[in-house]
Amino acid sequence: MFAANFDVAGIRLPDGAPAARWIRRDGPFNGVLPFRYLGADDLAGPSHTGRPAAHSWYEPSPL
């Protein structure tokens, strides 16, 4: 079982656009996501909870 408090606003594409429109999953998942990790920006500011956050940068990639 995987459980997380995941703020999709912190996931960015290379052009800086939020990737939230790309991320959706209902039900169980066994597989890989079609993204390649590029790095993180720790100057993103506070999250929705007010705690420090980072934006993670990804680019779409073929499976």
KEVEXBA-871413 format. One line per field, with one value per residue (C-alpha): residue number from 1; x, z, y. Coordinates in Angstrom, 2 decimals. Layout:
N
nr <- [NUM  ...]
xx <- [X  ...]
zz <- [Z  ...]
yy <- [Y  ...]
This chain:
63
nr <- [1  2  3  4  5  6  7  8  9  10  11  12  13  14  15  16  17  18  19  20  21  22  23  24  25  26  27  28  29  30  31  32  33  34  35  36  37  38  39  40  41  42  43  44  45  46  47  48  49  50  51  52  53  54  55  56  57  58  59  60  61  62  63]
xx <- [0.00  1.22  -0.19  1.02  0.11  0.99  0.69  0.56  1.14  4.81  5.32  6.58  7.32  10.52  8.70  7.63  3.99  2.34  2.14  -1.11  -3.06  -0.88  -1.25  -4.35  -4.86  -7.93  -7.48  -4.47  -1.34  1.42  3.73  5.92  5.06  5.94  8.18  11.94  13.13  15.17  15.79  14.24  13.89  14.01  13.05  9.44  8.08  5.56  3.28  -0.50  0.18  2.47  5.57  8.66  8.32  10.22  9.08  10.16  10.93  10.04  9.77  7.43  9.25  8.18  7.53]
zz <- [0.00  -0.82  0.92  0.43  0.87  -2.66  -3.84  -7.65  -7.81  -7.08  -10.17  -13.13  -16.81  -18.39  -19.55  -15.95  -16.48  -13.74  -14.70  -12.76  -15.98  -16.78  -13.43  -12.60  -11.29  -9.92  -8.38  -8.14  -10.18  -11.20  -13.69  -14.49  -15.02  -18.37  -16.86  -16.44  -13.32  -14.12  -10.65  -7.93  -6.93  -3.17  -3.48  -4.35  -1.13  1.27  0.36  0.84  4.51  4.97  5.40  3.17  -0.20  -3.39  -6.99  -8.77  -12.48  -14.91  -18.64  -20.46  -21.77  -23.73  -21.75]
yy <- [0.00  3.50  6.56  10.12  13.74  14.81  18.41  18.27  22.04  21.33  19.16  21.20  20.57  21.95  25.11  25.83  24.87  22.79  19.11  18.57  18.15  15.12  13.35  11.36  7.89  6.16  2.73  0.42  1.06  -1.35  0.26  3.22  6.86  8.47  11.18  11.69  13.53  16.68  18.11  20.24  23.90  24.38  28.07  27.26  28.76  27.26  24.36  24.34  23.50  26.51  24.34  24.70  22.98  22.28  22.13  18.97  19.24  16.44  16.03  13.67  10.61  7.55  4.39]
